[in-house]
Amino acid sequence: MTACHETLTGTRVGSVLLVGNPNVGKSTLFNGLTGARQTVMNAPGTTVELHVGTWRDVDASVTDLPGTYSLVARTPDEQVVSDALRSAPDAVAVVLLDATALSRSLYLLAQVGTDRPVVAVVTMLDVAATRGAVVDVARLADLLDIPVVAADPRDGDRSGALAEALTQARPLQGLPHCPPEPLEAAERLFGWVEAMIAAMGATAPVRRTRSDAVDRVLLNPWFGGPVFLASMWLLFQLTTTVATPVTGLVSRWVATLAEAARGVLQPAGPWVEGLVVDGVLVGVGTVVTFLPLLAIVYLALALLEDSGYLARAGFLADRWMRTLGLDGRAMLPLVIGFGCNVPAIAATQTLPSARQRVLTGLLVPWTTCAARLPVYILLAGIFFPERAGTAIFAMYLLSLVLVAGGGLVLRRTVFRDVQREPLLLILPAYQRPRLRPLLLSVWARVRGFAIKAGRIIVATLTVMWLLMAVPVDGGEVGGPVESSLYGAAAQAVAPVFAPAGFGDWHMSAALATGFVAKEVVVGSLAQSYAVQDAAQASASGELGDQIHATLTRTSGGAPAAAALALMVFVLGYTPCLATVSEQWRRFGARWTLGGIGMQLAVAWLLAVVVFQVGAFLARLL
Amino acid sequence: MHLGECRLDQDVVVVTVDLPPESRLRMWEIGVHAGAVVRVTHRGPAGGRVVAVGGARLALDAATATNVQVEDTR
């Protein structure tokens, strides 16, 4: 029935390949067949995501391939589909046909089913009916002479019918011979498609639908923009106002657990206690703290996608994003980034091409997330008490400039191959999202983050703890930071920041900690200055005085310029370890490390320029 | 005339698609080719158009819409 083989992944994956146009219901069918027994992985050598799962009823592995309109690949995603099919010639391809766009779907079926066993699954029958296009599935099966299953994967379990159909899978017969030239081949295949459509009598006049009526408002040049901005605002609120209390609650649970563990492990000595609690447990806690936020954002994205609005959002934002050479849908991750960069990297999944996903993923760290705000507030409060709001607002403006400027520069350099292509975007009909497939998809993605990004976070935090714990002066484990290997490294690095006016080990240590999470920068400063209660660290207190004194010394009498440069550096450099882990998971080591290098270089250069210009002006005034 | 000049809900036949070969192929693949009957259903912001191609709806930016030459079905 189904074949087992080595696929392009080099492992025993996929005897059933799901193929279809974007938004045809492949992932929903995949979730229905495999349930929670699925993993998310990148196709080898690419940043294209593949979902692989086990379909227990027929003892087969199922691969959910990216959506495509054709096997003549134009994007890395489409190339993955093409390669996956070529590398598994005996695998059964289950091709999903969109009843609302049967011509387009049959064209893909003709390409896939030339020389391999295929089964067709017709979806969107209900939507097609509302549009006046009735598809006779039995007649279609007769004409194609392959098994055809009528199934809306969004409704009920049709796995039994599909399992039965798999036993009858066979290649298509009667296809025209296609020349190698793609346009000529397309013309011939469409001749075959049109003959099929004519034989079915499936052509129907275009009819106004409920989705068309909704689009009258949502795509209206006057109302569409405000509705789009409101939906983006809502998304931003989800990542901040809604997620913050949940994240805080989980964070407190983790802290309570850590304290309990500390009590239990104390007799084992400072090394064991520190390694387990401050290394491993804090690392696991960091991962767990992100899970509710990610779940909320994944759910929101799935809702937007499943409802059909995501494609409209891409259409509405296309003009703005086109100036940066990005797809309109890139607006979504960039908006989320202002709440938190981690789910923003995850949200790049909504972009149709892998190169666009990487490009957007490299720009996301320059959207100034909420975790950077306490650093701005502290420094602006100390150095610009009368104009703190303006200084913070300037950071948000600079963030927009960095995203736009970075996008333009990257598009003209390493992403020259990302062409400004015409916008050809299929708008799926609006649909009521279904809870079970949504939750399964959220679960698979959250689990993927916890396992893959979690490993990197826990390992890095454990190494950081070791650096902080190892004394360089023969002192005790867990002594003052400046006496540790970490403190020594911070002192060694500090001169690098001298041209930016903040060449001091307190600052470099806090910035290194900020690489792990920006939330801890203020706490790290308080710790290094031995301010007793980090929670009380404020501009007007002891910490404010000490930072002011330090920057006055390191800047040669222009502390405000140095503070502004420090704020700019905090905005521009790597946001946090969790973001890096998510980038690594999705885009691989090369892009992640390249991105870190780019962010550090840009942040340092900008900080130096800001300080030098600021100090010069301060001397003039 | 081109798609950007069509009235809303007017059935038109595609005459030519003046785009680079790769984009023209993609237009073929999603159903916009010489002889296909299409209909502009919405005008979007910045001159974009939503076109009904059979039962499907296709969003095009303004520049692409002007590159699709059409004529009235009557």
Chai-1 contact restraints between the chains, C-beta under 6 A:
chainA,res_idxA,chainB,res_idxB,connection_type,confidence,min_distance_angstrom,max_distance_angstrom,comment,restraint_id
A,Y69,B,E29,contact,1.0,0.0,6.0,A-B,restraint_1
A,Y69,B,I30,contact,1.0,0.0,6.0,A-B,restraint_2
A,S70,B,E29,contact,1.0,0.0,6.0,A-B,restraint_3
A,T100,B,G55,contact,1.0,0.0,6.0,A-B,restraint_4
A,T100,B,A56,contact,1.0,0.0,6.0,A-B,restraint_5
A,A101,B,G54,contact,1.0,0.0,6.0,A-B,restraint_6
A,A101,B,A56,contact,1.0,0.0,6.0,A-B,restraint_7
A,S103,B,G31,contact,1.0,0.0,6.0,A-B,restraint_8
A,R104,B,I30,contact,1.0,0.0,6.0,A-B,restraint_9
A,R104,B,G31,contact,1.0,0.0,6.0,A-B,restraint_10
A,A128,B,G55,contact,1.0,0.0,6.0,A-B,restraint_11
A,R131,B,G55,contact,1.0,0.0,6.0,A-B,restraint_12
A,A133,B,G55,contact,1.0,0.0,6.0,A-B,restraint_13
A,P182,B,L25,contact,1.0,0.0,6.0,A-B,restraint_14
A,L183,B,L25,contact,1.0,0.0,6.0,A-B,restraint_15
A,A186,B,L25,contact,1.0,0.0,6.0,A-B,restraint_16
A,A186,B,W28,contact,1.0,0.0,6.0,A-B,restraint_17
A,V206,B,R39,contact,1.0,0.0,6.0,A-B,restraint_18
A,V206,B,A52,contact,1.0,0.0,6.0,A-B,restraint_19
A,D212,B,T41,contact,1.0,0.0,6.0,A-B,restraint_20
A,D215,B,H42,contact,1.0,0.0,6.0,A-B,restraint_21
A,L219,B,H42,contact,1.0,0.0,6.0,A-B,restraint_22
A,L219,B,G44,contact,1.0,0.0,6.0,A-B,restraint_23
A,P221,B,P45,contact,1.0,0.0,6.0,A-B,restraint_24
A,G224,B,P45,contact,1.0,0.0,6.0,A-B,restraint_25
A,F315,B,G44,contact,1.0,0.0,6.0,A-B,restraint_26
A,F315,B,A59,contact,1.0,0.0,6.0,A-B,restraint_27
A,R319,B,A46,contact,1.0,0.0,6.0,A-B,restraint_28
A,P422,B,S23,contact,1.0,0.0,6.0,A-B,restraint_29
A,P422,B,T64,contact,1.0,0.0,6.0,A-B,restraint_30
A,L423,B,D61,contact,1.0,0.0,6.0,A-B,restraint_31
A,L424,B,R26,contact,1.0,0.0,6.0,A-B,restraint_32
A,L425,B,A59,contact,1.0,0.0,6.0,A-B,restraint_33
A,I426,B,L58,contact,1.0,0.0,6.0,A-B,restraint_34
A,L427,B,R57,contact,1.0,0.0,6.0,A-B,restraint_35
A,L427,B,A59,contact,1.0,0.0,6.0,A-B,restraint_36
